[in-house]
Amino acid sequence: MASYSVLDVTPTDDAWLPDYLPTANARVAAHGGKYIARTTSHEQVEGETQKAGFRIIVEWPSKEAAQAFMADEAYAPHLAARTVGSVSHHYLIESKDDLA
C-alpha cells in the first residue's frame, strides 16, 4: 500500500541545503520514492496559523520503503543537519480511508 511523507520544513540556517538536496534526491529515488511537491508556494486555508518555509510531499510504494529511507545510513548525516538547521515536522500517511 502506498504511503506519503508530508513535511513542513522551515530553515533556521540554510547552510545544510546545498549538501542535503543531492543526497536526499538520490536516497528518495533509491527507496522508490517520488516527489509530488517541494514548494514554498502554499496557502493555509484552515486552522491555527502555522508558518512553514517548504511543504514537501513524497509518494512511497509502501510504509516500509519510507521507513527504510529514514533509516538509510547514507541519509543519516543529512537528516541530522536538516534537524539542526530547521524546524521540521514529518508525517507518514498510509494511503487508506479509515472513515469509509
Salt bridges, closest charged atoms under 4 A:
ASP8 OD2 - ARG55 NH1 3.54
ASP8 OD1 - HIS89 ND1 2.78
ASP72 OD2 - ARG27 NE 2.79
ASP72 OD2 - HIS31 NE2 2.73
ASP98 OD1 - LYS96 NZ 3.76
